[in-house]
Amino acid sequence: MLTTPSAAKRQKSEIGRDRLRIEREEAALIWHPQAQGDAIEQRPDATPLAVLGIELRTFAR
């Protein structure tokens, strides 16, 4: 299926948001056992924003 450049950009953005959401959920599932003292590590390729629980926001000036 052919898409326009703007549609491809939008789809790529949606995929990125979905991936970050899923990685945040994964990180949360790991934090709980870690808090209980279990030695569980995050994946080395996990997004730092998800692992650190950071959310970037932009504000209008």
N, C-alpha and C positions, 0 to 999 in steps of 0.2 A: 504494500500500500504506500503510495506517495503522499507525503505531507508537505505543507508549506514550511518555510523556515520558522515562522512565528509559532506554528503548531508544534514543530519539533522542539523548539525552545521551551514552550509551555509543558510539554510532556516530560522533558528532561528535568525541569524544575519540580514537577509533581513527583517524579521518581526519587529525586534527592530528598524532598520532604518526607516521603514515605519511608525511605531508608533510615533517615535520622530518627523518625518516630519509633521505628522498630528497634533501632540500636538503643534508644533511651529505655524502651521496655526491657530489653535484654539486660542493660546495666542495672536497672532497678531490681530485676530478679537475682542478680549477683550480689547487690548491696546487702540484701536482707541476711543471707547466710554469712556474709562477711561480718556483719554486725553481731552475729551469734558466735563468732570466733572461728568459723570454718575457713580453711585456706583455699579460697576460690579466686582465681585471677580473671581479669578481663582479657578478652582476645587482644593480641598485640596489634591487630589491624583495626581495632574498634575506633570510631571517631572520637577524638578527645572531647568534643562538645557533649557527646552522650555520656561518656565515662565520668566527666567532671560535673555533669548536671547543669551545664551552662546553656542559656538561651540568648542568642543575639537578637537585638531589636533595633530598628531604625526609628528615629523620631524626626518629625518635621521641624525645621528651624523657625 
